[in-house]
Structures are given as C-alpha cells and as structure tokens.
Amino acid sequence: MKVLYISYDGMTDPLGQSQVIPYLKGLVKLGHEIALISAEKSEKKNERTRVWKIMSDAGIDWFPIEYTKKPPVISTIRDIRKIMLLSEKLFHEKKIEAIHCRSYVAAIVGLWMKKNFGVKFIFDMRGFWADERVEGAIWNLKNPVYRTVYNYFKRKEKLFLENADAIVSLTENAKQEILTWKKIKNQPLSLEVIPCCVDMNLFDSKKISDSEIQKKKSEFGLSDAKFVLSYCGSIGTWYLCDEMLEFFSCIQKKIPSAKFLFITPEEREFVLNKARAKNISDESIVLLKASRNEMPLLLKCSDASVFFIKQSFSKKASSPVKQGEIMSMGIPIICNSGVGDTDLIVNDSNAGFVIDTMNEKSFNQIADRIVKGELNNFSAEKIRSGAEKFYSLEKGIEKYFSVYQKLSK
C-alpha cells in the first residue's frame, strides 16, 4: 500500500528513532511505500542531517514540520493545521491509500482525511493520551481551557475508535479495558496489540566482551561494587525516582559497596539532590548520558535494572520502551505491578522481581533476596527469550504488516 504515517513526536527524538523508524524501515522492505510527516523540535536541528540519511537509505519519504510549543493549545492547533494541509497535498501527489496515525493529535488528521478523502485510517493509540495528560499533571482540569481540551480529546477518542479501519494498542491490559466501554459503537472492536518493541540485534549481550564490560566499569568507578543497580531513561512525571532511591538505600544497607548507575539525560544535580535527601552518598551514584548505541554496554555493567512507574488508570496502556531493551540484554528487572502488561511479562518470562506495594518492607524483602543470590534464579537466556516472545522488532513489523495487508484487500 501507499501509506502516509503521521507522528507528532519527532524523528530526531530518541522515541522516534526507536519506536517509529525501525518499524517503517521493515515495512518498506516488505513492499509498502511510506511517506512520513513528523513534528521536529528546533533544538534538535543538528540531528536532522543524520536522520535524513537514515530515511534516504531506508526509502522513506520524510516530510518534517516545525513543532511549536507556545502558546499552549493554540500552537498545537496551528501544527495540526500544517499537518492537514501537507497530508492533503501528499494524498494527491502520492495517491495515498491509508493514513497511519501515531497517537491522538495525529489521529485528528487521520479522521479528517478518512471523512474527506476516503483513505483507510489506522489509529495507533500509544496509550490513553488525554488521561495521561491529566494524571501526569500536565493538564489541570481546574483550568477551564485544559478541561475543554480534555473533554474534546475524550470525544475524539470515541470517534477514533468507532471510525478507525484498524486499531493498535500497546498492551493487552488496555485492549481489555477498551472492550468494556459500552458507549463505543461496533463493540467488540478489533484491536491488534503491539508493544514497544526492541532491536534485538543492537541490544545483544553476546556482542559485548567481558573485557569491554570491565574496562567500562573501571572507567566509571564500578569495578569495586559488589552489586550495581541500573536505571535507564528519562526521569519525569511517571518514573518514581524517590522510590527507586529508597529501594537502592535498602540494598546498600545490606551491600555497602553497591552503586546505582543512572543512564539518563537528566541533570546530575537533580538526581544527586534526591539521593542526598535519602542519605545516599554522591560516590554511590554514577550518572551517565548515552546515545542509543552506547546503551547496551552500559546496561551490561549492572547486575539488575529497576524501574518504578506511577500507577494510574492511563498506565494500563503503557508499554515501557526500557523493558524490552533490558530483557533483550538478559538483565533481571525489578519493577512494580499495575502498569500495562509489565508484571505479566516479567512473571511469564521469569525475568525478575515484581513489587506489589512500594514501601520499605517490600524493598527490604527484595534486597534480602538479592543478598541471598536469588538473582541467579533468573537465567539471562530465558530473560532474552522472553524479550524475543514479547518485544522482538521483527515480530512487531510482522504484526504491522498484517494490519496493512488486511486494509489493502
């Protein structure tokens, strides 16, 4: 098919490079023609030359627009208008047959294109976006503007689900939730579950030698640590940094030489100030910024990796990118329950510890199990096979290919 893919996330952002481009490259190889519209941030302009080459080599026609942030709401309306005009132009020029919309802002354009030009409309939800904005304290419903915007997107959500020719959910948990929504016409809806997949060729511990690991540990002062806990990714609204530090503190009381490796774009003082508040010394915290290609080796410097995510309604639909990457490296995970399919996948794959209640008692229980050597019960090979089962990029591409094929008939 000739497909127009729309993303309000930029391709110069890490998310675009891990969760959009790899799928589209695979779909082009399988014979589909893809034009891509994305909203690019001005501060990432220096990245565009590199991304242009990736797109060109992959055979993807890329049409970036400038993302605007201010003033709130109005800037988004302007961006949507720009995307609509460009989509209409590409529809006529490239004879577009289907429009694949990543999340809710893009789906506004997709629904408009379906109604005005009769193209097939794929609603790739990526989560309960409007509820995430509220629960993440980005939209305050006490503000009449944000309340109006929230209600607008909730009405649109219903229309997206009712009018889409195909729907993609990140989690089985979200799919089952949607199937209970009585006000949606055409129930039960047909939803394909495709989580945030991982390039297992990049995240492969077999490509990393022990000498490389030891050299990297020595470089960052991790060689003498009897236990290294890692966290990878941004720390913001959803990732519970305080609770992760409290957990590490429980470990360090039992393993004094333990260190906490943060692989994150966050500023050093932000994390250190939080650690100091938990009476964790600066020497126990190692903070590194890393490119995507550097991530596998740095993750491999740790004995286990942790992520705690705020529990909420919208998190039923969340698929943490980091989970597939960590599991692909064969590293045990320590996470909390109640987020998407995370606990189901960890338990099914015997990939680590799931904490139901985040408090000192639970943290100490897991710390005791680590001291007893129970991390050895989690086989690196089995953890990686769990990643292959749930997060393989190739399987994700196959599922999208199947969605496209059904629409092309």
N, C-alpha and C positions, 0 to 999 in steps of 0.2 A: 504494500500500500504506500501511497504518498501521504506522509503524516507530518503534521505540524505539532511540535512539542513546545509547551509554554511553561516556563518556570519563573516565579517571582524571586527565587533565590538565584544568586549569581554563579556563573561557571568559574569565576576567579576565586570563589569561596571554597574552603575545604569540602563543604557539603556537596556542592555541585560537582566537584572533581571525584568524589567517592560514590555519590548516590544518584547522579544523572548521567554523566559522560560515559562511564563503563557500560551501562545498560544500552545506551544509544549506539555505541560502537558495535556491540554484539548484534543489535537488531539490524544495523546497516549491513553487517557481514552476512546476515541471513536473508538479505534481499530487499529490505524495506528502504524507501527513500525518506530521509528525515531532514526537516528544517527546524531549527531551534531558536526560539525567542527567549532571552533571559534578561533580567534587570541587574545591571552591573554597578557596583559602588565605585564612586570616583577615586576613593583612596586605594583601590586595587588596580589602577590603570597600568601600573608597571608589570602586572601579571598577564595582561591581555595578549601580548606577543606570543608568549609561551602557549597560552590556551588556543590562540588562532592556529598555531601549528598542529596541536593535538586534533583540533576539529578538521583541519585540512587533510591531515594524514588519514583520519577516520572516514572521510567522505561525508561529514555532517555540515550542512549549510547553516552557519551561525549568524544570527541577527540580534546583537546586543542592543538594548536601550539603556539610557542612563537612569539609574534608580534615584528617586528623590525621597528624602526623609521628612522635610519640613515644608510647610506646616503640617502637623499630623492630620490624617484623614484626607485633607484636600490634596496633598502630594500623592497619595495612593490613587485617588480618583483620576488625577492627571496621568499617572503611569498607566492605569487601566485603559484610559482613552488612547494613549500612544500605542499600547499593545493591540487594541481593537483595530485601529487604522492600519497597522502593519500586518495584522492577521488577514484582514480583508484583501490587502494588496497581494500577499503571498498566496492566498486562496486562488485568486485569478491567475497569477503568474505561474504557479506550480501545480495547479489542478489538484489541490489538497482534498483528500478523501476522508481523513479522520483528524481530529484535534485531541491531543493527549495533554491533559491539564494537571499540573502538579500543585495540589492544594487548592484552597478556596479562592484566592484572588485570581489565579489563572482560570479557575472554573467559571468565573463570571463571564470571561471572554468565550470560553468553550460553549456555554449555554446560549449565549448571544449568537455565536457562529452557527450552532445547530439550528436555531429557530429562523435565522435569516438566510442561510445558505445550504441547509440540509446536510451538513457534514456529520459524520459519526462523532460522538462525544464520549471521551474516556475521562471519568472522574477518578483521579489518583489521589485519594483523600489525604494521606500522610498524617492522619490523626484528626482529632476533634478540635480543629484550629480555633474556632471562636471561643470555645470553652477554655482552651489553653491560655488564650489571651487574658481572660478574666481570672482564672485560677492562678496564673502566673503574675498577677498584679500589674499587668501591662495596661489593661482596660479597667478602670474603676467605674462600676455601674452606678455609683452615686453621681457621677458626672453625666448629665443628660446627653452629651454628644456621644460618649462611649456606649451609653445604654442604647441609644438609637442605632449605632453601628453594630453592636452585638445582636440586637433583635433583627436587623437587616440580614446579617450573615446566617442567623438561625433559620430565617425564612428561606434564604437562598440554599442552605444545606438541604432542606426538604426538596426543593426544586431540582437541585443537582442529582440527588438520589433517585428521584422519580423520572428524570428525563435522560439520565446517562445511558448510553448503549453498553457501557462496561464500567464496573466499579472495582477499584483496587483498595484493599485495606492492608495496613501494616501488620495487624495482629488478628488472631482468631478470637481473642477476647473482645475486640471492637466489633468484629463481624457478628458475634452472637448478641452483643448489645443492640446493634442496629436492627437485627431481625426481630427484636421485641417492640420496636417503635410502631405502634398501631396507627399513627396518623400518616404514615408513609403509604402511598398507593403502591399497588403491584407487589405487595409482600406475598411470599418471601422473595426478597431481592436476590439476584445472583451476584455474589461478591467473590473475587479472587483474592486470596491472602498472599502477599509478597512482602516479607520483612525487609529491613535494611541489610542488604547482602554485602559480602566482603570478597575482595580479590584475594583468593587463597594462594595465588602464585606469588603475590607480594608478601602476604602475611604467612610465611612458611619458615618454621624454625630450622628445618633441615638445610636451609641456605645460609645459616649463620653458624660459624665455628665457635668452639669453646674459647679459643684464643681471642676472637673478636669480643666475646662477652666479657672475658676477664680484663681485656685492655680498656673497654668502656667503663667497667666497674671501677677500675683503678683511676681512670681519668676523673671520675666524679665522686670519689671517696666512698664507694660502696663495697670495696673489697673485704673490709673487716666486719661488715654487718652479717650477723648470723641469720637475719631474716630481712628481706626487702619487700615492702608492700608498695604497689604502684597504683596511681590513678592517672588516666589519660583523658584529655579533652578539656573543654571549657568548663568553668565553674560559674554558674549563674543561677537563674531562678529555680531550676529544678534539681540540680545536684547539691546534695546536703553536705557541704564542706565541714561544718561544725561536727556533725555526727560521724563523718569519716575520720576526723582527727581524734574524736573521743574514742573511737574504736582502736585507732593506732596507739593511743595512750595506754589502753588496756593491754595491748600486745607488748608495748615497750616495758611495762612494769614487770612482765614475765621474761622478756628477752631484751635486756638493757641496750644491746648493741644494734637493735632493729632500726631501720631507716625507712622513711616514707618518700618515695620518688614520685614527684608530680611532673607529668609530661603535659604541659599546658601553656596556652598563650597568655594566661593571667599574669599580672604583675607580681613580682617576687614579694613585695612588702604586704600585699593583700593577703597572701597565704600565710606568711610569717607572723603577721599580727594576729591572725586567728589561732595559729599554733601556740603562740606565746600565751594567749588567753587560756589555753588548756595546759599550761606549764610544760610545753614541749619545747626543747631547746632548738635553736636555729641549726645546730650541727646535725640534728636528726632529720632535717628536711632538705631534700635535694630538688630544686626546681629547674626544669629544662624546657626550652621551646624547641620544637622539632617540626621538620617537614614531614609530609606523609611517608616518604621513602625512608626516613630515619626511624619511624615509629617501631617497626618490628624488632630491631636490635635493642632499642631502649626498653621495650616491654620485656624482652628476654632477660634483662638484668634483674627482673623481680621474681620472687617466689610465688606471689599471688597478686591479684589485682582486685581492687574494690570499687564499687560504685553504689551509692545510696541515692535514691530518687524520691522526691516528694510524692506521696500517694494522693491521688485525687481522681475524680471522675474522668477527666480528659486523658489521664495516663493509662487508661485501659487500652488506648490506641497507640501507645508509644513503643517503638522498637529502637532501643539504643544502638547506634552505629558501633560503639565501642565493644558491645558484647560479642558480635561476630568476629571482630578483629582479635580480641583477647583469646577467644576459644580457638580460633584458627591457629594461634601460636601455641596451643596446648597448655595454656596457663590457667590454673584454678581461679575461679571467680568467687568473690564474697559480695553478695547483693541483698537487697530487701525484697520482700514479696509484694504483690499487689500492683505491679507495673507491667502492663501489656502481657506478653507471653513469657516474660523473662524467667520467672521461677519455674514454670512448666518446662522450659527448655533446659535450664540448669539441672533440674532434677532428672529429666529424661536422659540427659547426656552424662549424668554423674560428673558434673563439671565444677562442683564447688559447694559452698555453704549458702543457704538461703535463710535470712533472718526475718522472722515474722514481726517481732516487736523490737524497735530500736531503742534499747535502754542499756544501762551499764551491765545489768545482769546477763542479757543476751550477748553483749560484746565480750564479756569475760568468759562465757561458755565457749564461744568460738575461739577465743585466744587460748584457752586451755586445750582445746582440741588440736590447735596448731602446734602448741608446745609438745603435745603427745606424739606428734608426727603424722597426724591424720591427713595432712595434705598429700601424703604419699599414696593415699587410697584413690586419688584422682589421677588416672592414667592420662598422660599427655596425648597418647594416640587416641584414646576414647573421646577426650575432650575435642580433639580436632575432627574426629569422625562426626561428633555432634554438630560442629560448625558446618561440615560438609552436608549433613542432613537438612539443616535449617537455614543456613546462611550462604550457601555456595552461590557465587555470582553467576555461574553457568546455569544453575537451576532457576535463578531469578530471571535471567534472559529468556530461558525456555518458557517460563510462565507468561512473560510479556508477549513473547512470540505467539503463544497460543491465543492470548487475548486479541492480538492483531489479526490473526488468521480467522478467528470467528467473525470478526467485523468485516473482513474482506470478502466473505462469501455472499 
